[in-house]
Amino acid sequence: MAEAMRQTVAGMLKGIERYNPEHLATLEKYVEIQSRENAYDLEANLAVLKLYQLNPHRFNMDITCQILLKALTNLPHTDFVLCKCLLSERIVSYLFINLFLMFS
């Protein structure tokens, strides 16, 4: 299922359509599929974070956490840094405060 979805999403991410907020629901489903099926698509995940940046009212913390965790699994590549750069300071501090509280 992840491979079929990858092809669909690749078509959605071409040109100006990459920033179409109507694609957000499909892209969020794709993030969940990546988590379930141990797949990874950095370009799709960056597109989700960029759409959240452009449409802050559509922000989804659960999806964002899944994207960041998937990026961490791709270390030593810089995917995590790329993803983090698309998040606002407020969101980053919220995420790391909660992470600190969870592990303390």
N, C-alpha and C positions, 0 to 999 in steps of 0.2 A: 504494500500500500504506500509506503514511503517513497518508493521509486516513481510510482505513477503520479503521486502528488508533487514530487520534485519537478517533473516535466510541466505540470500545470502551473506551478508557482513560477518557474523560469519564464514562462510566457507572460505572466502578470508583471514581472519585474523589468520588462523592457521599456526603455524610454520614459516618457512622462507618466505612464501608468504605474510606475513604481511608487508614486506618491498619492495614488488614488485611495482615499480613506474607505471606500466601499470594499476594497480588497482585504481590509484588516481582519474581518471575521475568518476568512479562508486562511490567511497567514497565521492567525492564532491557532486554528485547528492543526495546521501543519507543524507548529512548534510542539503541540501536544503529541502528535504522531511521532515526531523526532524523539521525544522523551520516552515514549512507549516502546518504540522499535529500535532504539539505540542507533539512530541515524543522526546526521549533522549537516546543516546547510547554513553556513555563515552569512551568505548574501541575503537569504530570506530573513534570517534573524536580525541582521542590521536594518533591513527594510522595516521590520516591525518596530524596532526602537526608534527609527526616524519618523515613522508615522505617529508614534506616541509623542515625539518631540513636537511635531507639527499640529497634533490634535490632543492636547493634554487632557481634555475631558474624556477621552477614550482609553486612558492609561489603565493597564491591568497589571497589578503587582505580581500576581502568580505567574503570568506569562513571562514577565521581565525576569523573575527569579529563575525560571526554567532556562531562559536564554543565557543568563549569566553562568548557571551551573554547566550548561553544555559547553560554553566557551572555556570554562576552567578545565574541562576534560580534554581540551585540545592543547594544553600546555605542552611544550614551551613556546608555542606560537603566541602571537600577541593578540589573539582574538578577544580575550577578556578586556584588555585595555581599550580596544576599538569599541567594544560594546559599552564599556563604562563611560567613554567620552560622549556618547549620545544621551546620557542621562543627566538630568539637572543636579545641581549640588544638593538640593533639598532631598531628592530621591536617593542619591548616593548616601547621604548621611543617615537617612531613615533606614536604609537597608543595612548599613554597617552597625548602627546602634542596635537594631534588632538581632543581628547576627552575634554581636558581643553579648547581649543579654541572654540569648539562647545558650551560649556556651559558657556562661559564667555560673 
